[in-house]
Amino acid sequence: MTIWFYVKTTDNPKTVGDIVCADNFFEDDHPKGKYSWILEEGKGEEEYWEIRGKYEDSKDLTNVALVYRAGDAVVLGEVNDDLVPNFMDPLLEKYGLENIKWLVGVTKK
């Protein structure tokens, strides 16, 4: 499943993305070192940001989510359902349940 979070806020997409990324830093015994989420500015005409996963000792990045504004909300889109707790905790702490909505898209098999 793929999930889109809608956060009703006047904060800009970069601020919301930074809040999520700051809460996702992991140290384990992985040979590639520490794992964290970083925010990169998108390269399109519209303003958007990409949350990417990165190991400390690797140049490879994985896509985690897109972050952009839609009306009076910031959208964190295309999130894999396995990662929901990584988003929910920091978003709930900062914005509260009343300001967060989510949509689930089921992919065809």
C-alpha positions in Angstrom: 0.0 0.0 0.0 1.0 3.6 -0.6 0.0 6.4 1.8 -0.3 10.1 1.5 -0.2 12.3 4.7 -1.9 15.7 4.5 -0.8 18.1 7.3 -2.8 21.2 7.7 -0.2 23.9 8.5 1.2 27.2 7.4 4.7 25.7 7.7 6.4 25.3 4.4 7.2 21.8 2.9 10.8 22.0 3.9 10.0 22.6 7.6 7.6 19.6 7.7 10.2 17.4 5.9 12.9 18.5 8.3 10.7 17.5 11.3 10.2 14.0 9.8 13.9 13.6 8.9 15.2 14.7 12.3 13.2 11.9 13.9 14.7 9.2 11.6 18.3 8.5 12.4 19.4 5.0 13.3 22.6 3.4 14.5 23.0 -0.3 14.2 25.6 -2.9 13.3 25.1 -2.5 9.6 28.4 -2.5 7.6 27.4 0.7 5.8 27.2 2.7 9.1 24.6 5.0 10.4 21.3 5.3 8.5 19.3 8.6 8.3 16.7 10.4 6.3 17.8 13.5 4.5 15.8 16.2 2.7 16.8 17.2 -0.9 15.2 19.9 -3.0 13.4 18.6 -6.0 14.6 19.5 -9.5 11.2 20.2 -11.2 9.5 23.5 -11.9 7.2 23.3 -8.9 8.6 23.5 -5.4 8.9 20.1 -3.8 11.3 18.2 -1.6 12.4 14.5 -1.5 12.9 12.6 1.7 15.7 10.1 1.0 17.3 7.3 3.0 21.1 7.3 3.2 23.7 5.2 4.8 26.7 7.1 6.2 29.3 5.3 4.2 27.4 5.0 0.9 26.5 7.4 -1.9 23.4 5.4 -2.7 20.1 7.1 -1.8 16.6 5.5 -1.6 13.4 7.3 -2.1 11.2 7.6 1.0 8.6 10.3 0.2 7.8 13.5 -1.7 6.9 16.6 0.2 5.0 19.5 -1.3 2.2 22.0 -0.7 -1.4 21.4 -1.8 -3.8 24.2 -0.8 -3.6 24.7 3.0 -1.8 21.4 3.6 1.7 20.0 3.2 1.6 16.6 1.6 4.0 13.8 2.3 3.3 11.5 -0.5 4.1 8.0 -1.9 5.0 6.6 1.5 5.3 2.8 1.8 3.0 1.5 4.5 5.9 -0.1 6.3 7.2 3.4 7.1 4.0 4.8 8.7 5.4 4.8 12.3 8.4 6.8 11.1 6.0 9.6 9.9 3.2 9.4 12.4 5.2 10.0 15.6 7.0 13.2 14.6 3.9 14.6 12.8 1.5 13.8 15.7 3.9 15.3 18.2 4.3 18.6 16.2 0.9 19.1 14.6 -1.6 17.0 16.5 -4.1 14.4 15.3 -6.7 17.1 14.3 -4.3 18.5 11.7 -3.3 15.3 10.0 -5.2 13.2 7.5 -4.0 10.3 5.4 -5.2 8.5 2.3 -4.3 4.9 1.4 -3.8 3.7 -2.1 -3.9 0.0 -2.8 -1.8 -1.2 -5.7 -3.3 -3.7 -8.2 -1.8 -7.2 -8.2 
